[in-house]
Amino acid sequence: MSTPYLFTPFQVGSLALTNRIIIAPMCQYSAVDGVAQDWHLIHLGNLALSGAALLTIEATAVLPEGRISYADIGLWDDVTEAALRRTLDGVRRYSDMPIGMQLAHAGRKASTDLPWKGGAKIAADKPNGWQTVAPSAVALHKGDTPPTALDKDGLIRVREAFAEAAKRAGRLGIDLVQIHAAHGYLLHQFLSPISNQRTDDYGGSLENRMRFPLEVFDAVRAAFPAGRPVSVRVSGTDWVEGGWEVEQTIAFAKALEARGCDAIHVSSGGLAAEQKIPIGPSYQVPLARAVKAAVKIPVVAVGLITGYEQAEAIVSTGDADLIALARAILYNPRWPWHAAAYFGAHVKAPPQYLRSQPHQFRDLFLS
């Protein structure tokens, strides 16, 4: 049997991947003052033994006020950097899987409680809350305290914070950084006309709304080591009439490609409370397909990809170059093992686990 596409090697910029399976960034809401904890070592270490091609660290805030919640990890000073170094040292001791990091700022979606506590907005004058910032003073939900619109100095501060975090990620040996411009967070807020109501050079036309996210990309690309790739995660649509949609996503992807972006990760939604998402298996794949048809750089598809044949079809038909797993691999951290067994392919596993392979799959593991 020929090797399935899912288990063929692939190149993202200078980064060689052993297969087409990426572990998407997944927030754990388990940090203390931005500092990664033992939970992150356990969580990331577990996923680093999964046989996937790339592990991406969760949304990592570039500023304290850029955290989604008070329990998000950050990379804005020596303390947060040292904590991540400890975590990475532990993971790398037992895994050579490449590690990426998503750099993020939550904008108006910051200052929330933990998801298992309801995830509600925490007011600035309450414990664990703070004043949020955004392109415009437009709240996500009625009744929320509006964010403060970023002025010129605020824009500079955020842009420089992304660049500084990229430098720190480079020092940590991160193999790839992903800029978070999706799910209704700050850079997506600049892109969408729903959240961006500015009248200066950063609002109005599509060119103006893309301006700040592109400036952030340029700053990150300049700060991160030249030999390592920079990717961007985008929301292909807001799922709201009059909002950000796939044609604008394509224009943004082309602009990123022209600036040296190495890959586009296509998700959707997260910006507006009135969104109507047609959730179902592979529901975001058409968005990835549309972007892939317009650019030459690699495109990643994500969203309710759970089946092995489903994942194989996405990459083998050319809808996307790679697939990303999030909740599916939290539920089943050995998903790549099982997919390889299903297709008769091979996957890397640590020597401590080699004897676990079932009798009928004796050639499954590569040590």
TORKOL-4160 file (C-alpha; in steps of 0.2 Angstrom, whole numbers, padded with zeros to 4 digits, m for minus):
367
<pt num="1" X="0000" Y="0000" Z="0000"/>
<pt num="2" X="0007" Y="0017" Z="m0005"/>
<pt num="3" X="0010" Y="0030" Z="0009"/>
<pt num="4" X="m0006" Y="0040" Z="0013"/>
<pt num="5" X="m0004" Y="0059" Z="0010"/>
<pt num="6" X="m0007" Y="0061" Z="0029"/>
<pt num="7" X="0010" Y="0053" Z="0033"/>
<pt num="8" X="0020" Y="0060" Z="0019"/>
<pt num="9" X="0034" Y="0073" Z="0024"/>
<pt num="10" X="0031" Y="0092" Z="0021"/>
<pt num="11" X="0041" Y="0108" Z="0022"/>
<pt num="12" X="0035" Y="0124" Z="0029"/>
<pt num="13" X="0048" Y="0137" Z="0025"/>
<pt num="14" X="0065" Y="0129" Z="0032"/>
<pt num="15" X="0055" Y="0118" Z="0044"/>
<pt num="16" X="0054" Y="0100" Z="0039"/>
<pt num="17" X="0039" Y="0091" Z="0045"/>
<pt num="18" X="0038" Y="0072" Z="0046"/>
<pt num="19" X="0019" Y="0071" Z="0042"/>
<pt num="20" X="0004" Y="0083" Z="0039"/>
<pt num="21" X="m0003" Y="0083" Z="0056"/>
<pt num="22" X="m0001" Y="0098" Z="0067"/>
<pt num="23" X="m0007" Y="0100" Z="0085"/>
<pt num="24" X="m0016" Y="0117" Z="0086"/>
<pt num="25" X="m0013" Y="0129" Z="0100"/>
<pt num="26" X="m0026" Y="0126" Z="0114"/>
<pt num="27" X="m0027" Y="0138" Z="0129"/>
<pt num="28" X="m0026" Y="0129" Z="0146"/>
<pt num="29" X="m0030" Y="0143" Z="0158"/>
<pt num="30" X="m0018" Y="0137" Z="0170"/>
<pt num="31" X="m0004" Y="0150" Z="0172"/>
<pt num="32" X="m0001" Y="0161" Z="0187"/>
<pt num="33" X="0003" Y="0180" Z="0182"/>
<pt num="34" X="0008" Y="0174" Z="0165"/>
<pt num="35" X="0020" Y="0161" Z="0171"/>
<pt num="36" X="0019" Y="0143" Z="0164"/>
<pt num="37" X="0016" Y="0130" Z="0178"/>
<pt num="38" X="0019" Y="0111" Z="0179"/>
<pt num="39" X="0002" Y="0108" Z="0171"/>
<pt num="40" X="0010" Y="0115" Z="0155"/>
<pt num="41" X="0025" Y="0103" Z="0156"/>
<pt num="42" X="0013" Y="0088" Z="0158"/>
<pt num="43" X="0001" Y="0094" Z="0145"/>
<pt num="44" X="0014" Y="0099" Z="0131"/>
<pt num="45" X="0025" Y="0084" Z="0136"/>
<pt num="46" X="0010" Y="0072" Z="0133"/>
<pt num="47" X="0006" Y="0079" Z="0116"/>
<pt num="48" X="0025" Y="0079" Z="0111"/>
<pt num="49" X="0024" Y="0060" Z="0112"/>
<pt num="50" X="0009" Y="0059" Z="0100"/>
<pt num="51" X="0018" Y="0057" Z="0083"/>
<pt num="52" X="0011" Y="0073" Z="0076"/>
<pt num="53" X="0023" Y="0084" Z="0065"/>
<pt num="54" X="0022" Y="0100" Z="0075"/>
<pt num="55" X="0016" Y="0105" Z="0093"/>
<pt num="56" X="0010" Y="0123" Z="0094"/>
<pt num="57" X="0010" Y="0131" Z="0112"/>
<pt num="58" X="m0006" Y="0140" Z="0116"/>
<pt num="59" X="m0010" Y="0158" Z="0114"/>
<pt num="60" X="0004" Y="0167" Z="0122"/>
<pt num="61" X="0001" Y="0185" Z="0127"/>
<pt num="62" X="0013" Y="0198" Z="0122"/>
<pt num="63" X="0007" Y="0210" Z="0136"/>
<pt num="64" X="m0002" Y="0207" Z="0152"/>
<pt num="65" X="m0017" Y="0216" Z="0147"/>
<pt num="66" X="m0017" Y="0205" Z="0131"/>
<pt num="67" X="m0021" Y="0189" Z="0140"/>
<pt num="68" X="m0039" Y="0182" Z="0137"/>
<pt num="69" X="m0040" Y="0178" Z="0156"/>
<pt num="70" X="m0029" Y="0180" Z="0171"/>
<pt num="71" X="m0023" Y="0162" Z="0170"/>
<pt num="72" X="m0016" Y="0164" Z="0152"/>
<pt num="73" X="0002" Y="0161" Z="0149"/>
<pt num="74" X="0013" Y="0176" Z="0143"/>
<pt num="75" X="0030" Y="0180" Z="0136"/>
<pt num="76" X="0033" Y="0198" Z="0140"/>
<pt num="77" X="0047" Y="0198" Z="0153"/>
<pt num="78" X="0062" Y="0188" Z="0159"/>
<pt num="79" X="0051" Y="0179" Z="0172"/>
<pt num="80" X="0038" Y="0172" Z="0159"/>
<pt num="81" X="0053" Y="0168" Z="0147"/>
<pt num="82" X="0062" Y="0158" Z="0161"/>
<pt num="83" X="0046" Y="0148" Z="0165"/>
<pt num="84" X="0043" Y="0143" Z="0147"/>
<pt num="85" X="0062" Y="0138" Z="0145"/>
<pt num="86" X="0059" Y="0126" Z="0160"/>
<pt num="87" X="0044" Y="0119" Z="0152"/>
<pt num="88" X="0053" Y="0117" Z="0135"/>
<pt num="89" X="0068" Y="0110" Z="0142"/>
<pt num="90" X="0057" Y="0096" Z="0150"/>
<pt num="91" X="0048" Y="0092" Z="0134"/>
<pt num="92" X="0063" Y="0092" Z="0123"/>
<pt num="93" X="0072" Y="0080" Z="0135"/>
<pt num="94" X="0061" Y="0066" Z="0129"/>
<pt num="95" X="0054" Y="0073" Z="0112"/>
<pt num="96" X="0062" Y="0080" Z="0096"/>
<pt num="97" X="0045" Y="0086" Z="0089"/>
<pt num="98" X="0047" Y="0104" Z="0082"/>
<pt num="99" X="0038" Y="0116" Z="0093"/>
<pt num="100" X="0029" Y="0132" Z="0088"/>
<pt num="101" X="0021" Y="0146" Z="0098"/>
<pt num="102" X="0006" Y="0157" Z="0095"/>
<pt num="103" X="0009" Y="0175" Z="0099"/>
<pt num="104" X="m0007" Y="0184" Z="0104"/>
<pt num="105" X="m0016" Y="0199" Z="0111"/>
<pt num="106" X="m0035" Y="0197" Z="0115"/>
<pt num="107" X="m0040" Y="0215" Z="0113"/>
<pt num="108" X="m0058" Y="0218" Z="0119"/>
<pt num="109" X="m0060" Y="0199" Z="0122"/>
<pt num="110" X="m0047" Y="0200" Z="0137"/>
<pt num="111" X="m0051" Y="0201" Z="0155"/>
<pt num="112" X="m0063" Y="0185" Z="0156"/>
<pt num="113" X="m0065" Y="0172" Z="0169"/>
<pt num="114" X="m0060" Y="0154" Z="0166"/>
<pt num="115" X="m0071" Y="0144" Z="0154"/>
<pt num="116" X="m0076" Y="0131" Z="0167"/>
<pt num="117" X="m0082" Y="0146" Z="0178"/>
<pt num="118" X="m0092" Y="0153" Z="0164"/>
<pt num="119" X="m0079" Y="0163" Z="0155"/>
<pt num="120" X="m0089" Y="0179" Z="0158"/>
<pt num="121" X="m0081" Y="0196" Z="0156"/>
<pt num="122" X="m0073" Y="0203" Z="0172"/>
<pt num="123" X="m0075" Y="0221" Z="0175"/>
<pt num="124" X="m0059" Y="0232" Z="0177"/>
<pt num="125" X="m0063" Y="0236" Z="0195"/>
<pt num="126" X="m0065" Y="0218" Z="0200"/>
<pt num="127" X="m0052" Y="0205" Z="0206"/>
<pt num="128" X="m0043" Y="0197" Z="0191"/>
<pt num="129" X="m0050" Y="0211" Z="0179"/>
<pt num="130" X="m0043" Y="0225" Z="0169"/>
<pt num="131" X="m0047" Y="0238" Z="0156"/>
<pt num="132" X="m0046" Y="0231" Z="0139"/>
<pt num="133" X="m0040" Y="0239" Z="0123"/>
<pt num="134" X="m0046" Y="0237" Z="0105"/>
<pt num="135" X="m0046" Y="0246" Z="0088"/>
<pt num="136" X="m0062" Y="0255" Z="0093"/>
<pt num="137" X="m0072" Y="0258" Z="0109"/>
<pt num="138" X="m0085" Y="0245" Z="0104"/>
<pt num="139" X="m0089" Y="0231" Z="0117"/>
<pt num="140" X="m0091" Y="0213" Z="0111"/>
<pt num="141" X="m0107" Y="0211" Z="0122"/>
<pt num="142" X="m0120" Y="0223" Z="0127"/>
<pt num="143" X="m0117" Y="0228" Z="0145"/>
<pt num="144" X="m0099" Y="0225" Z="0144"/>
<pt num="145" X="m0087" Y="0240" Z="0149"/>
<pt num="146" X="m0081" Y="0246" Z="0132"/>
<pt num="147" X="m0063" Y="0244" Z="0128"/>
<pt num="148" X="m0052" Y="0259" Z="0126"/>
<pt num="149" X="m0048" Y="0263" Z="0108"/>
<pt num="150" X="m0029" Y="0261" Z="0105"/>
<pt num="151" X="m0020" Y="0278" Z="0101"/>
<pt num="152" X="m0004" Y="0280" Z="0092"/>
<pt num="153" X="0007" Y="0276" Z="0107"/>
<pt num="154" X="m0004" Y="0261" Z="0111"/>
<pt num="155" X="m0002" Y="0254" Z="0093"/>
<pt num="156" X="0017" Y="0256" Z="0095"/>
<pt num="157" X="0017" Y="0248" Z="0112"/>
<pt num="158" X="0007" Y="0233" Z="0105"/>
<pt num="159" X="0018" Y="0231" Z="0089"/>
<pt num="160" X="0034" Y="0232" Z="0099"/>
<pt num="161" X="0027" Y="0219" Z="0112"/>
<pt num="162" X="0024" Y="0207" Z="0098"/>
<pt num="163" X="0042" Y="0210" Z="0091"/>
<pt num="164" X="0049" Y="0208" Z="0108"/>
<pt num="165" X="0040" Y="0192" Z="0111"/>
<pt num="166" X="0046" Y="0185" Z="0095"/>
<pt num="167" X="0064" Y="0189" Z="0100"/>
<pt num="168" X="0061" Y="0179" Z="0116"/>
<pt num="169" X="0053" Y="0165" Z="0107"/>
<pt num="170" X="0069" Y="0164" Z="0096"/>
<pt num="171" X="0080" Y="0163" Z="0111"/>
<pt num="172" X="0069" Y="0149" Z="0118"/>
<pt num="173" X="0073" Y="0139" Z="0102"/>
<pt num="174" X="0055" Y="0140" Z="0096"/>
<pt num="175" X="0054" Y="0132" Z="0078"/>
<pt num="176" X="0040" Y="0142" Z="0072"/>
<pt num="177" X="0029" Y="0157" Z="0078"/>
<pt num="178" X="0011" Y="0159" Z="0073"/>
<pt num="179" X="0003" Y="0176" Z="0074"/>
<pt num="180" X="m0015" Y="0175" Z="0081"/>
<pt num="181" X="m0026" Y="0186" Z="0069"/>
<pt num="182" X="m0042" Y="0175" Z="0071"/>
<pt num="183" X="m0056" Y="0171" Z="0083"/>
<pt num="184" X="m0060" Y="0189" Z="0087"/>
<pt num="185" X="m0044" Y="0194" Z="0096"/>
<pt num="186" X="m0035" Y="0210" Z="0093"/>
<pt num="187" X="m0028" Y="0208" Z="0076"/>
<pt num="188" X="m0044" Y="0201" Z="0070"/>
<pt num="189" X="m0053" Y="0216" Z="0078"/>
<pt num="190" X="m0043" Y="0227" Z="0066"/>
<pt num="191" X="m0048" Y="0217" Z="0051"/>
<pt num="192" X="m0066" Y="0216" Z="0054"/>
<pt num="193" X="m0077" Y="0231" Z="0050"/>
<pt num="194" X="m0089" Y="0226" Z="0064"/>
<pt num="195" X="m0076" Y="0229" Z="0077"/>
<pt num="196" X="m0065" Y="0242" Z="0068"/>
<pt num="197" X="m0074" Y="0258" Z="0067"/>
<pt num="198" X="m0059" Y="0270" Z="0066"/>
<pt num="199" X="m0058" Y="0285" Z="0054"/>
<pt num="200" X="m0039" Y="0286" Z="0054"/>
<pt num="201" X="m0027" Y="0276" Z="0043"/>
<pt num="202" X="m0031" Y="0260" Z="0052"/>
<pt num="203" X="m0049" Y="0260" Z="0048"/>
<pt num="204" X="m0062" Y="0261" Z="0034"/>
<pt num="205" X="m0055" Y="0253" Z="0019"/>
<pt num="206" X="m0049" Y="0235" Z="0018"/>
<pt num="207" X="m0031" Y="0242" Z="0015"/>
<pt num="208" X="m0033" Y="0252" Z="0031"/>
<pt num="209" X="m0040" Y="0238" Z="0041"/>
<pt num="210" X="m0026" Y="0226" Z="0036"/>
<pt num="211" X="m0013" Y="0239" Z="0040"/>
<pt num="212" X="m0010" Y="0236" Z="0058"/>
<pt num="213" X="m0010" Y="0217" Z="0057"/>
<pt num="214" X="0003" Y="0218" Z="0043"/>
<pt num="215" X="0014" Y="0230" Z="0053"/>
<pt num="216" X="0013" Y="0217" Z="0067"/>
<pt num="217" X="0018" Y="0203" Z="0055"/>
<pt num="218" X="0033" Y="0214" Z="0048"/>
<pt num="219" X="0039" Y="0217" Z="0066"/>
<pt num="220" X="0038" Y="0199" Z="0071"/>
<pt num="221" X="0046" Y="0193" Z="0055"/>
<pt num="222" X="0060" Y="0205" Z="0058"/>
<pt num="223" X="0062" Y="0200" Z="0076"/>
<pt num="224" X="0061" Y="0181" Z="0074"/>
<pt num="225" X="0077" Y="0172" Z="0067"/>
<pt num="226" X="0077" Y="0173" Z="0048"/>
<pt num="227" X="0079" Y="0155" Z="0046"/>
<pt num="228" X="0063" Y="0150" Z="0055"/>
<pt num="229" X="0046" Y="0152" Z="0049"/>
<pt num="230" X="0032" Y="0164" Z="0054"/>
<pt num="231" X="0014" Y="0159" Z="0050"/>
<pt num="232" X="m0003" Y="0168" Z="0053"/>
<pt num="233" X="m0019" Y="0161" Z="0060"/>
<pt num="234" X="m0034" Y="0169" Z="0052"/>
<pt num="235" X="m0053" Y="0168" Z="0053"/>
<pt num="236" X="m0059" Y="0165" Z="0036"/>
<pt num="237" X="m0076" Y="0173" Z="0040"/>
<pt num="238" X="m0085" Y="0181" Z="0054"/>
<pt num="239" X="m0101" Y="0172" Z="0050"/>
<pt num="240" X="m0110" Y="0188" Z="0051"/>
<pt num="241" X="m0117" Y="0198" Z="0036"/>
<pt num="242" X="m0107" Y="0214" Z="0033"/>
<pt num="243" X="m0092" Y="0207" Z="0043"/>
<pt num="244" X="m0075" Y="0200" Z="0038"/>
<pt num="245" X="m0077" Y="0186" Z="0024"/>
<pt num="246" X="m0067" Y="0175" Z="0014"/>
<pt num="247" X="m0064" Y="0187" Z="m0001"/>
<pt num="248" X="m0055" Y="0199" Z="0012"/>
<pt num="249" X="m0046" Y="0184" Z="0020"/>
<pt num="250" X="m0039" Y="0180" Z="0003"/>
<pt num="251" X="m0033" Y="0198" Z="0000"/>
<pt num="252" X="m0025" Y="0197" Z="0018"/>
<pt num="253" X="m0017" Y="0181" Z="0014"/>
<pt num="254" X="m0010" Y="0187" Z="m0002"/>
<pt num="255" X="m0003" Y="0203" Z="0007"/>
<pt num="256" X="0005" Y="0191" Z="0020"/>
<pt num="257" X="0013" Y="0180" Z="0007"/>
<pt num="258" X="0021" Y="0195" Z="m0002"/>
<pt num="259" X="0029" Y="0200" Z="0015"/>
<pt num="260" X="0037" Y="0183" Z="0017"/>
<pt num="261" X="0023" Y="0173" Z="0028"/>
<pt num="262" X="0027" Y="0155" Z="0028"/>
<pt num="263" X="0010" Y="0148" Z="0031"/>
<pt num="264" X="m0009" Y="0152" Z="0033"/>
<pt num="265" X="m0019" Y="0143" Z="0046"/>
<pt num="266" X="m0038" Y="0145" Z="0042"/>
<pt num="267" X="m0051" Y="0145" Z="0056"/>
<pt num="268" X="m0066" Y="0156" Z="0057"/>
<pt num="269" X="m0078" Y="0166" Z="0069"/>
<pt num="270" X="m0076" Y="0172" Z="0086"/>
<pt num="271" X="m0078" Y="0191" Z="0083"/>
<pt num="272" X="m0097" Y="0194" Z="0085"/>
<pt num="273" X="m0110" Y="0188" Z="0097"/>
<pt num="274" X="m0122" Y="0187" Z="0083"/>
<pt num="275" X="m0112" Y="0174" Z="0073"/>
<pt num="276" X="m0121" Y="0160" Z="0065"/>
<pt num="277" X="m0109" Y="0146" Z="0062"/>
<pt num="278" X="m0114" Y="0130" Z="0052"/>
<pt num="279" X="m0105" Y="0118" Z="0063"/>
<pt num="280" X="m0102" Y="0101" Z="0056"/>
<pt num="281" X="m0087" Y="0090" Z="0051"/>
<pt num="282" X="m0075" Y="0099" Z="0040"/>
<pt num="283" X="m0086" Y="0115" Z="0041"/>
<pt num="284" X="m0070" Y="0127" Z="0039"/>
<pt num="285" X="m0062" Y="0117" Z="0025"/>
<pt num="286" X="m0070" Y="0127" Z="0011"/>
<pt num="287" X="m0062" Y="0142" Z="0018"/>
<pt num="288" X="m0045" Y="0134" Z="0018"/>
<pt num="289" X="m0048" Y="0128" Z="0000"/>
<pt num="290" X="m0052" Y="0145" Z="m0006"/>
<pt num="291" X="m0036" Y="0153" Z="0002"/>
<pt num="292" X="m0026" Y="0138" Z="m0005"/>
<pt num="293" X="m0032" Y="0142" Z="m0022"/>
<pt num="294" X="m0026" Y="0160" Z="m0021"/>
<pt num="295" X="m0008" Y="0158" Z="m0013"/>
<pt num="296" X="0007" Y="0147" Z="m0015"/>
<pt num="297" X="0012" Y="0146" Z="0003"/>
<pt num="298" X="0006" Y="0131" Z="0014"/>
<pt num="299" X="m0012" Y="0132" Z="0020"/>
<pt num="300" X="m0018" Y="0123" Z="0036"/>
<pt num="301" X="m0036" Y="0117" Z="0039"/>
<pt num="302" X="m0044" Y="0115" Z="0056"/>
<pt num="303" X="m0061" Y="0113" Z="0064"/>
<pt num="304" X="m0070" Y="0096" Z="0068"/>
<pt num="305" X="m0057" Y="0086" Z="0059"/>
<pt num="306" X="m0059" Y="0069" Z="0069"/>
<pt num="307" X="m0059" Y="0055" Z="0057"/>
<pt num="308" X="m0044" Y="0047" Z="0048"/>
<pt num="309" X="m0052" Y="0046" Z="0031"/>
<pt num="310" X="m0058" Y="0063" Z="0033"/>
<pt num="311" X="m0041" Y="0070" Z="0037"/>
<pt num="312" X="m0033" Y="0060" Z="0023"/>
<pt num="313" X="m0046" Y="0067" Z="0010"/>
<pt num="314" X="m0042" Y="0085" Z="0015"/>
<pt num="315" X="m0024" Y="0084" Z="0011"/>
<pt num="316" X="m0025" Y="0071" Z="m0003"/>
<pt num="317" X="m0038" Y="0081" Z="m0013"/>
<pt num="318" X="m0028" Y="0097" Z="m0010"/>
<pt num="319" X="m0040" Y="0106" Z="0000"/>
<pt num="320" X="m0026" Y="0110" Z="0012"/>
<pt num="321" X="m0008" Y="0105" Z="0014"/>
<pt num="322" X="m0009" Y="0101" Z="0033"/>
<pt num="323" X="m0023" Y="0098" Z="0045"/>
<pt num="324" X="m0023" Y="0104" Z="0063"/>
<pt num="325" X="m0031" Y="0095" Z="0078"/>
<pt num="326" X="m0036" Y="0103" Z="0094"/>
<pt num="327" X="m0051" Y="0095" Z="0104"/>
<pt num="328" X="m0049" Y="0079" Z="0095"/>
<pt num="329" X="m0031" Y="0077" Z="0101"/>
<pt num="330" X="m0035" Y="0082" Z="0119"/>
<pt num="331" X="m0048" Y="0068" Z="0119"/>
<pt num="332" X="m0037" Y="0056" Z="0110"/>
<pt num="333" X="m0018" Y="0061" Z="0113"/>
<pt num="334" X="m0013" Y="0046" Z="0102"/>
<pt num="335" X="m0023" Y="0051" Z="0087"/>
<pt num="336" X="m0008" Y="0051" Z="0075"/>
<pt num="337" X="m0004" Y="0033" Z="0081"/>
<pt num="338" X="m0021" Y="0027" Z="0078"/>
<pt num="339" X="m0022" Y="0035" Z="0061"/>
<pt num="340" X="m0005" Y="0027" Z="0056"/>
<pt num="341" X="m0011" Y="0010" Z="0061"/>
<pt num="342" X="m0027" Y="0013" Z="0051"/>
<pt num="343" X="m0018" Y="0017" Z="0035"/>
<pt num="344" X="m0003" Y="0005" Z="0038"/>
<pt num="345" X="0009" Y="0020" Z="0039"/>
<pt num="346" X="0022" Y="0023" Z="0052"/>
<pt num="347" X="0024" Y="0036" Z="0066"/>
<pt num="348" X="0037" Y="0040" Z="0078"/>
<pt num="349" X="0035" Y="0035" Z="0096"/>
<pt num="350" X="0047" Y="0035" Z="0111"/>
<pt num="351" X="0057" Y="0019" Z="0115"/>
<pt num="352" X="0048" Y="0017" Z="0131"/>
<pt num="353" X="0032" Y="0014" Z="0122"/>
<pt num="354" X="0038" Y="0003" Z="0108"/>
<pt num="355" X="0031" Y="m0013" Z="0116"/>
<pt num="356" X="0014" Y="m0005" Z="0117"/>
<pt num="357" X="0010" Y="m0008" Z="0098"/>
<pt num="358" X="m0003" Y="m0021" Z="0095"/>
<pt num="359" X="0002" Y="m0038" Z="0087"/>
<pt num="360" X="m0006" Y="m0033" Z="0071"/>
<pt num="361" X="0003" Y="m0017" Z="0069"/>
<pt num="362" X="0021" Y="m0023" Z="0073"/>
<pt num="363" X="0029" Y="m0010" Z="0060"/>
<pt num="364" X="0019" Y="0005" Z="0066"/>
<pt num="365" X="0032" Y="0013" Z="0077"/>
<pt num="366" X="0048" Y="0022" Z="0072"/>
<pt num="367" X="0059" Y="0024" Z="0087"/>
